[in-house]
Amino acid sequence: MAAGSVVQYSGHKYLRHRLALSIISGKPIKIGNIRSEDKNPGLRDFEISLLRLLEKVTNGTVIEISVTGTAILLKPGIIAGGPLVHDCPLSRSVGYFLEPVIMLAPFAKRPVQLTLRGITTDDHDLSADLIRTVTLPHLQLFGISEGLELRIKKRGAPPGGGGEVQFLCPIVKQVKTLNFVEPGKIKRIRGIAHAVRVNPQFSNRMIEAARSILNRYIPDIYLHSDVYKGEESGKSPGYALSLLAESTTSALFCSEVTSKPGVAPEDIALQATRAILSEISKGGCVDQKHQSLVLLMMVLGSEDVGRCRMSQPTPRTIQFLRDIRDFFGTSFKIVSVDPTKPDSSNLLYSCYGVGHVNANRDIA
């Protein structure tokens, strides 16, 4: 597609990363047929809230929504950053809104200080815990580290929410080229069990059950029980266990399961433990939840060949690679790590960076 032309898509899927790619690349985007066949057509409240958030993060972005809400046109402005506050609707957790902002924040004009209020942990999106312990360390691979943090001020379980997180991100001139091909061996497992507005013993029960399985594999396990009291514990009862495994080369794998009505804390812990073991068994240097973030940063890296070893791409990652080709004209070379074993699930992703330079930042 010619530069300056509008990139066009159809359907409501993958809305977040398409909007983020549009703003980073500066190409306008038009998305039509958003749930046009649905009984309740058009954008949902959380998608409109995301558009509002992107409007706050940027300066000069023009968003046009059709009368029926089934088509949007976004003409990107510059990524401004600075201190921002946003209230998220209770239909999705803050992770839904943080993911696209994390892609944009390093290329802002001023360092981003974003406060989001709403649900901090749910089944659909990355929770605040995983973003703090896993997503942000992935940005450090690309040289974005000084002053990068996520603070969980209050927890908020669904359906009432009432949580609050603060995301701080520095700005960079350019991201470094990634060369990450050694997955290493798992050396330690960390975890956070939290329980709000329920018996505090629940988090200890989850930790006991998770240890009963993990202790068979590795001695270095530290599962932390995170207790929030009173106002800080939000408006609804709930509990969750998030686990992360770190390898000798700092590859991270994560899993998380949140409470469901009528399911015992022990069962929640067993589900989370099995999920992290299956994630580790897939191998690679980046887990499946973070493939698209790492691939985007590889494309934006300096004009050099970036390489990363990962497991099979998820359907979301495959679509993301196609969208990257539409916006940046970059294709990835994907080959098996070990050509002698055709059934090996590990692949080597390599691409030539576009040398994206942050033209928005204030020159001191």
Secondary structure, 3 states (H helix, E strand, C coil): CCCCCCEEEECCCCHHHHHHHHHHHCCCEEEECCCCCCCCCCCCHHHHHHHHHHHHHEECCEEEECCCCCCEEEECCEECEEEEEEECCCCCEHHHHHHHHHHHHHHCCEEEEEEEEEECCCCCCCCHHHHHHHHHHHHHCCCCCCCCEEEEEECCECCCECEEEEEEECCCCCCCCCEECCCCCEEEEEEEEEEECCCCHHHHHHHHHHHHHHCCCCCCEEEEEEECCHHHHCCCCEEEEEEEEEECCCCEEEEEEECCCCCCHHHHHHHHHHHHHHHHHHCCCECHHHHHHHHHHHHHCCCCEEEEEECCCCHHHHHHHHHHHHHHCCCCEEEECCCCCCCCCCEEEEEECCCCCCCCCCCC
